[in-house]
Amino acid sequence: MNSSFNVHDAAGYEQLMGRWSEKLAPQFINFAGLANGEKILDVGCGTGSLTFALARAANFGEIAAIDYSPVFVEEAIRRNTDPRIKVRQADACALPFGDATFDRALALLVLHFVPEAEKAVAEMRRVVRPGGVVAAAVWDHLGGMAGMRMMIDTVAALSESGRQLRGRYCFQPMMQPGEMRHTFVEQGLMDVTETQLMIRMDYLSFDDYWAPIAAGEGPFGKYMATLDAAERARTDAAVRSAYEAGRPDGPRSFANVAWACRGIAP
Ligand SMILES: C[S@@+](CC[C@H](N)C(=O)[O-])C[C@H]1O[C@@H](n2cnc3c(N)ncnc32)[C@H](O)[C@@H]1O
């Protein structure tokens, strides 16, 4: 299995994560660098948050965007109006491109869903020209996502299966401090830099926060779909209570940190 990502529905993904990766994308582009005329690869493009942010940020030569999920590929193709952007289904661990094809290969919020993430980094390095840039960012699930951590700790307090979910969620690939940097160096990238990027996720209400998960989106959504009606009701109520934190339902804002790493292809 080359992806642990759970895809349910493109609109649900937008509400769960797409709107936040869109907010993170300009910071990631700033860190990864970008110049006019470049040929760029977006690995794990999802519905296109990074792809279209790149297109807005520079007068690029060409963007190739790939994703494992046919549902997301279809949605990114539907959204695209620029013939210089080409979206296709592919695996990050076996990129369908020749060596040294791109100026930059970027992966936003993808490597933690690739069980053999080092293979994806090796592939990104392979398809980038000497002197080109490989860059990636992943959420810090363990220490950097207050809103998601609140949800997963609540679920873990309720059941053994919730505790197992938390163990998997908090220790996905590339999330430990220095882990991505180490992998980039091991894969032969040069001048490797790791940093942290931060955005806030601002929700209008509990429903705005919880609805995509209750509908089955993402890793929590997949977990929720395994619960019977009574367990679901108990979980809904407990997470609502954590979100509200003793005040009436309404807007809440949570800080979220991503690890980001970039290196130069030899
Ligand atoms: C959290 S989404 C991020 C999508 C997009 N980059 C964004 O920032 O909105 C993770 C994406 O990684 C993709 N993915 C996971 N494993 C993959 C693999 N082996 N090859 C290509 N894409 C993969 C998933 O299908 C999903 O679209």
PDBQT file of the ligand as one rigid body, heavy atoms in Angstrom, charges set to zero:
ROOT
HETATM    1  C1  LIG A 301      -3.725  15.989   3.033  1.00  0.00    +0.000 C 
HETATM    2  S1  LIG A 301      -3.811  15.680   1.318  1.00  0.00    +0.000 S 
HETATM    3  C2  LIG A 301      -2.867  17.065   0.661  1.00  0.00    +0.000 C 
HETATM    4  C3  LIG A 301      -3.292  17.419  -0.720  1.00  0.00    +0.000 C 
HETATM    5  C4  LIG A 301      -2.723  18.732  -1.255  1.00  0.00    +0.000 C 
HETATM    6  N1  LIG A 301      -1.288  18.660  -1.450  1.00  0.00    +0.000 N 
HETATM    7  C5  LIG A 301      -3.103  19.867  -0.336  1.00  0.00    +0.000 C 
HETATM    8  O1  LIG A 301      -2.185  20.458   0.258  1.00  0.00    +0.000 OA
HETATM    9  O2  LIG A 301      -4.301  20.142  -0.196  1.00  0.00    +0.000 OA
HETATM   10  C6  LIG A 301      -2.712  14.314   1.078  1.00  0.00    +0.000 C 
HETATM   11  C7  LIG A 301      -2.680  13.871  -0.367  1.00  0.00    +0.000 C 
HETATM   12  O3  LIG A 301      -1.613  12.952  -0.553  1.00  0.00    +0.000 OA
HETATM   13  C8  LIG A 301      -2.032  12.032  -1.543  1.00  0.00    +0.000 C 
HETATM   14  N2  LIG A 301      -1.166  10.854  -1.481  1.00  0.00    +0.000 N 
HETATM   15  C9  LIG A 301      -0.992  10.023  -0.422  1.00  0.00    +0.000 A 
HETATM   16  N3  LIG A 301      -0.133   9.032  -0.765  1.00  0.00    +0.000 NA
HETATM   17  C10 LIG A 301       0.256   9.272  -2.064  1.00  0.00    +0.000 A 
HETATM   18  C11 LIG A 301       1.130   8.605  -2.961  1.00  0.00    +0.000 A 
HETATM   19  N4  LIG A 301       1.785   7.491  -2.631  1.00  0.00    +0.000 N 
HETATM   20  N5  LIG A 301       1.268   9.133  -4.199  1.00  0.00    +0.000 NA
HETATM   21  C12 LIG A 301       0.612  10.268  -4.556  1.00  0.00    +0.000 A 
HETATM   22  N6  LIG A 301      -0.231  10.924  -3.749  1.00  0.00    +0.000 NA
HETATM   23  C13 LIG A 301      -0.412  10.440  -2.507  1.00  0.00    +0.000 A 
HETATM   24  C14 LIG A 301      -3.478  11.762  -1.143  1.00  0.00    +0.000 C 
HETATM   25  O4  LIG A 301      -4.213  11.124  -2.164  1.00  0.00    +0.000 OA
HETATM   26  C15 LIG A 301      -3.947  13.166  -0.827  1.00  0.00    +0.000 C 
HETATM   27  O5  LIG A 301      -4.433  13.823  -1.948  1.00  0.00    +0.000 OA
ENDROOT
TORSDOF 0
